Amino acid sequence: MPEYHQPEKNNFLYPCTRYYGKVKPENLVFHSNLQEFAQKVGYIAGLETGGKLSLEEAYEQINKLWQQLQYSKQELGVGAEFK
């Protein structure tokens, strides 16, 4: 693929959505972490569907990612105003 198609390819493979919430550094970081979580879960689900990962392996990997996301949310203090 020619080099000039690289941005289009990256936008297709790694779509990023715009952040619409309250603009604070911790919210932007969490939004980025959330997008990364969703992208990795999609990859893991695809690998499990394709038979490259067992159901248990996929569950464990997604559970680990979820715990990392929860830790990130807690450390950043995101959503604390809604409690």
C-alpha positions as CSV (number, residue, x, y, z in Angstrom):
1,M,0.0,0.0,0.0
2,P,1.4,3.4,-0.9
3,E,2.6,5.5,2.0
4,Y,0.1,8.3,1.2
5,H,-2.8,5.9,2.2
6,Q,-1.4,5.3,5.7
7,P,-3.5,8.0,7.5
8,E,-6.7,6.5,5.9
9,K,-5.7,3.0,6.9
10,N,-4.9,4.1,10.5
11,N,-8.3,6.0,10.8
12,F,-10.0,2.8,9.6
13,L,-8.2,0.4,11.9
14,Y,-7.9,2.7,14.9
15,P,-11.0,5.0,14.9
16,C,-11.0,7.7,17.6
17,T,-14.1,9.5,18.6
18,R,-14.3,13.1,19.7
19,Y,-14.6,13.8,23.4
20,Y,-17.8,15.8,24.2
21,G,-17.7,15.9,28.0
22,K,-16.3,18.4,30.4
23,V,-12.8,19.2,29.2
24,K,-10.4,18.4,32.1
25,P,-7.1,16.6,31.7
26,E,-8.2,13.6,33.7
27,N,-11.4,13.2,31.6
28,L,-9.4,13.3,28.4
29,V,-7.0,10.7,29.7
30,F,-9.8,8.4,30.8
31,H,-11.6,8.9,27.5
32,S,-8.4,7.8,25.7
33,N,-8.1,4.8,28.1
34,L,-11.7,3.9,27.4
35,Q,-11.2,4.0,23.6
36,E,-8.1,1.8,24.0
37,F,-10.1,-0.7,26.2
38,A,-12.8,-0.9,23.6
39,Q,-10.3,-1.4,20.8
40,K,-8.5,-4.2,22.6
41,V,-11.8,-5.9,23.6
42,G,-12.7,-5.9,19.9
43,Y,-9.5,-7.6,19.0
44,I,-9.8,-10.2,21.7
45,A,-13.4,-10.9,20.7
46,G,-12.3,-11.3,17.1
47,L,-9.5,-13.7,18.1
48,E,-11.9,-15.8,20.2
49,T,-14.4,-15.9,17.4
50,G,-11.7,-16.9,15.0
51,G,-10.6,-19.7,17.2
52,K,-7.2,-18.2,18.1
53,L,-8.1,-17.8,21.8
54,S,-10.2,-20.0,24.0
55,L,-13.2,-18.6,25.7
56,E,-11.5,-18.7,29.0
57,E,-8.4,-16.9,27.7
58,A,-10.5,-14.2,26.1
59,Y,-12.5,-13.8,29.4
60,E,-9.3,-13.5,31.5
61,Q,-7.8,-10.9,29.1
62,I,-10.9,-8.8,29.0
63,N,-11.3,-9.1,32.8
64,K,-7.7,-7.9,33.2
65,L,-8.3,-5.0,30.9
66,W,-11.5,-4.1,32.8
67,Q,-9.7,-4.1,36.1
68,Q,-7.0,-1.8,34.6
69,L,-9.8,0.6,33.3
70,Q,-11.4,0.6,36.7
71,Y,-8.1,1.4,38.4
72,S,-7.5,4.2,35.9
73,K,-10.9,5.6,36.6
74,Q,-10.3,5.5,40.4
75,E,-6.8,7.0,40.2
76,L,-8.0,9.8,37.9
77,G,-11.0,10.5,40.1
78,V,-13.3,10.5,37.1
79,G,-17.0,10.3,37.8
80,A,-16.5,11.1,41.5
81,E,-18.9,14.0,41.2
82,F,-21.8,11.6,40.4
83,K,-21.5,9.6,43.6
